[in-house]
Amino acid sequence: DINITSIEPVDALNMGRVLTRYARQSGFYKGHGRVDDAVSEWAKAINELNPNNPTAGWIYKVETRVGD
């Protein structure tokens, strides 16, 4: 099973703050000083997924469960 929950919108006004927070929480970056790299990668992904409005997107929580 896969459960996807939208958590928080990202836009041009809050992108830096929101992406930095989730990059830190997710383990997506590798230690001190690498948050900027992770945020840059997330921003790039948002731009690629939403070319008509590249400064907008959502943070989602994705949970998976393997059934018996």
TORPA-4810 file (N, C-alpha, C, O; in nm, 3 decimals):
<nodes>
NODE_1_0.083_-0.118_0.000_0.000_0.000_0.000_0.087_0.125_0.000_0.195_0.126_0.059_D
NODE_2_0.041_0.228_-0.065_0.109_0.357_-0.067_0.009_0.463_-0.023_-0.100_0.473_-0.080_I
NODE_3_0.045_0.540_0.076_-0.040_0.649_0.125_0.034_0.781_0.103_0.144_0.799_0.154_N
NODE_4_-0.028_0.873_0.029_0.033_1.003_-0.001_-0.054_1.112_0.060_-0.174_1.120_0.032_I
NODE_5_0.007_1.196_0.142_-0.063_1.304_0.210_0.004_1.437_0.176_0.125_1.451_0.194_T
NODE_6_-0.073_1.534_0.127_-0.014_1.666_0.104_0.006_1.734_0.239_-0.082_1.729_0.325_S
NODE_7_0.122_1.796_0.257_0.156_1.855_0.386_0.160_2.007_0.381_0.101_2.074_0.465_I
NODE_8_0.230_2.061_0.282_0.250_2.206_0.282_0.277_2.256_0.140_0.357_2.197_0.068_E
NODE_9_0.211_2.366_0.101_0.241_2.424_-0.031_0.374_2.497_-0.029_0.417_2.549_0.075_P
NODE_10_0.438_2.500_-0.144_0.564_2.573_-0.161_0.541_2.675_-0.272_0.489_2.640_-0.378_V
NODE_11_0.579_2.800_-0.247_0.566_2.902_-0.350_0.688_2.994_-0.347_0.781_2.972_-0.270_D
NODE_12_0.687_3.095_-0.430_0.802_3.184_-0.442_0.834_3.255_-0.311_0.950_3.289_-0.286_A
NODE_13_0.734_3.277_-0.227_0.756_3.351_-0.102_0.813_3.265_0.010_0.888_3.315_0.094_L
NODE_14_0.779_3.137_0.013_0.824_3.053_0.125_0.918_2.941_0.085_0.957_2.860_0.170_N
NODE_15_0.956_2.933_-0.042_1.034_2.819_-0.091_1.162_2.795_-0.012_1.188_2.682_0.029_M
NODE_16_1.242_2.898_0.010_1.368_2.879_0.081_1.347_2.825_0.221_1.416_2.732_0.263_G
NODE_17_1.254_2.882_0.295_1.227_2.840_0.433_1.172_2.698_0.438_1.220_2.615_0.516_R
NODE_18_1.072_2.671_0.356_1.007_2.540_0.359_1.103_2.430_0.312_1.116_2.327_0.378_V
NODE_19_1.170_2.452_0.202_1.260_2.348_0.150_1.377_2.324_0.244_1.420_2.210_0.260_L
NODE_20_1.429_2.430_0.306_1.539_2.411_0.402_1.493_2.326_0.519_1.565_2.235_0.561_T
NODE_21_1.375_2.353_0.572_1.323_2.275_0.686_1.307_2.129_0.649_1.349_2.041_0.724_R
NODE_22_1.246_2.101_0.534_1.223_1.961_0.497_1.351_1.892_0.452_1.365_1.771_0.470_Y
NODE_23_1.444_1.964_0.396_1.574_1.904_0.363_1.644_1.859_0.490_1.703_1.751_0.494_A
NODE_24_1.637_1.939_0.594_1.698_1.902_0.723_1.628_1.781_0.784_1.694_1.691_0.835_R
NODE_25_1.496_1.779_0.780_1.420_1.672_0.844_1.427_1.540_0.767_1.416_1.433_0.826_Q
NODE_26_1.445_1.548_0.637_1.433_1.429_0.553_1.558_1.343_0.549_1.551_1.225_0.514_S
NODE_27_1.673_1.399_0.584_1.797_1.327_0.564_1.843_1.331_0.420_1.933_1.256_0.381_G
NODE_28_1.781_1.418_0.339_1.812_1.429_0.197_1.950_1.491_0.174_2.007_1.476_0.066_F
NODE_29_2.002_1.559_0.273_2.134_1.620_0.259_2.234_1.545_0.346_2.196_1.468_0.433_Y
NODE_30_2.363_1.568_0.321_2.468_1.491_0.387_2.547_1.577_0.484_2.659_1.619_0.454_K
NODE_31_2.490_1.603_0.598_2.565_1.670_0.704_2.569_1.821_0.694_2.506_1.881_0.607_G
NODE_32_2.644_1.880_0.784_2.653_2.024_0.798_2.702_2.090_0.669_2.796_2.044_0.605_H
NODE_33_2.636_2.200_0.633_2.680_2.276_0.517_2.624_2.228_0.385_2.647_2.290_0.281_G
NODE_34_2.550_2.118_0.387_2.499_2.063_0.262_2.352_2.094_0.239_2.295_2.051_0.138_R
NODE_35_2.289_2.168_0.331_2.147_2.199_0.316_2.122_2.277_0.189_2.024_2.252_0.119_V
NODE_36_2.210_2.372_0.157_2.191_2.452_0.036_2.188_2.365_-0.089_2.110_2.390_-0.181_D
NODE_37_2.273_2.263_-0.094_2.274_2.172_-0.209_2.141_2.096_-0.219_2.087_2.080_-0.328_D
NODE_38_2.090_2.049_-0.104_1.964_1.975_-0.104_1.849_2.065_-0.147_1.764_2.024_-0.225_A
NODE_39_1.846_2.188_-0.095_1.740_2.282_-0.131_1.746_2.313_-0.279_1.642_2.321_-0.345_V
NODE_40_1.865_2.329_-0.332_1.882_2.355_-0.475_1.828_2.238_-0.558_1.763_2.260_-0.660_S
NODE_41_1.854_2.116_-0.514_1.804_1.998_-0.587_1.652_1.990_-0.580_1.588_1.958_-0.680_E
NODE_42_1.595_2.020_-0.464_1.449_2.018_-0.452_1.387_2.127_-0.540_1.288_2.102_-0.608_W
NODE_43_1.445_2.246_-0.539_1.392_2.355_-0.622_1.401_2.318_-0.770_1.309_2.346_-0.847_A
NODE_44_1.511_2.254_-0.809_1.527_2.210_-0.947_1.419_2.108_-0.984_1.364_2.112_-1.094_K
NODE_45_1.390_2.016_-0.893_1.286_1.916_-0.919_1.149_1.982_-0.934_1.072_1.944_-1.023_A
NODE_46_1.118_2.080_-0.850_0.991_2.152_-0.862_0.983_2.222_-0.997_0.880_2.219_-1.062_I
NODE_47_1.092_2.286_-1.038_1.095_2.354_-1.167_1.071_2.258_-1.282_0.999_2.291_-1.377_N
NODE_48_1.131_2.138_-1.276_1.117_2.041_-1.383_0.976_1.980_-1.387_0.924_1.951_-1.494_E
NODE_49_0.916_1.960_-1.270_0.784_1.898_-1.264_0.671_1.995_-1.295_0.562_1.953_-1.334_L
NODE_50_0.696_2.124_-1.279_0.591_2.224_-1.295_0.644_2.341_-1.377_0.660_2.451_-1.324_N
NODE_51_0.673_2.319_-1.507_0.737_2.423_-1.587_0.653_2.548_-1.609_0.708_2.655_-1.637_P
NODE_52_0.521_2.539_-1.597_0.437_2.656_-1.619_0.436_2.752_-1.501_0.409_2.870_-1.517_N
NODE_53_0.466_2.703_-1.384_0.473_2.786_-1.263_0.584_2.729_-1.176_0.555_2.666_-1.074_N
NODE_54_0.710_2.749_-1.213_0.820_2.677_-1.151_0.848_2.712_-1.005_0.929_2.646_-0.941_P
NODE_55_0.783_2.814_-0.952_0.809_2.846_-0.813_0.694_2.801_-0.723_0.674_2.858_-0.615_T
NODE_56_0.619_2.701_-0.766_0.509_2.651_-0.684_0.510_2.499_-0.683_0.548_2.436_-0.782_A
NODE_57_0.469_2.441_-0.573_0.462_2.296_-0.561_0.407_2.259_-0.424_0.353_2.343_-0.353_G
NODE_58_0.422_2.133_-0.388_0.375_2.083_-0.260_0.479_1.993_-0.198_0.557_1.928_-0.269_W
NODE_59_0.482_1.990_-0.066_0.558_1.890_0.008_0.458_1.779_0.042_0.350_1.806_0.096_I
NODE_60_0.493_1.656_0.009_0.406_1.542_0.036_0.475_1.446_0.132_0.598_1.435_0.134_Y
NODE_61_0.394_1.378_0.210_0.443_1.268_0.294_0.400_1.140_0.224_0.281_1.120_0.196_K
NODE_62_0.496_1.053_0.197_0.466_0.927_0.130_0.502_0.813_0.225_0.615_0.803_0.272_V
NODE_63_0.404_0.729_0.251_0.425_0.613_0.338_0.393_0.487_0.259_0.294_0.482_0.186_E
NODE_64_0.477_0.388_0.274_0.452_0.260_0.207_0.439_0.150_0.312_0.500_0.156_0.419_T
NODE_65_0.360_0.051_0.279_0.343_-0.063_0.368_0.338_-0.189_0.282_0.263_-0.196_0.185_R
NODE_66_0.418_-0.285_0.319_0.420_-0.411_0.247_0.321_-0.504_0.313_0.329_-0.531_0.433_V
NODE_67_0.227_-0.553_0.235_0.125_-0.644_0.287_0.177_-0.786_0.301_0.277_-0.823_0.240_G
NODE_68_0.108_-0.862_0.382_0.145_-1.003_0.402_0.088_-1.090_0.293_0.109_-1.212_0.293_D
</nodes>
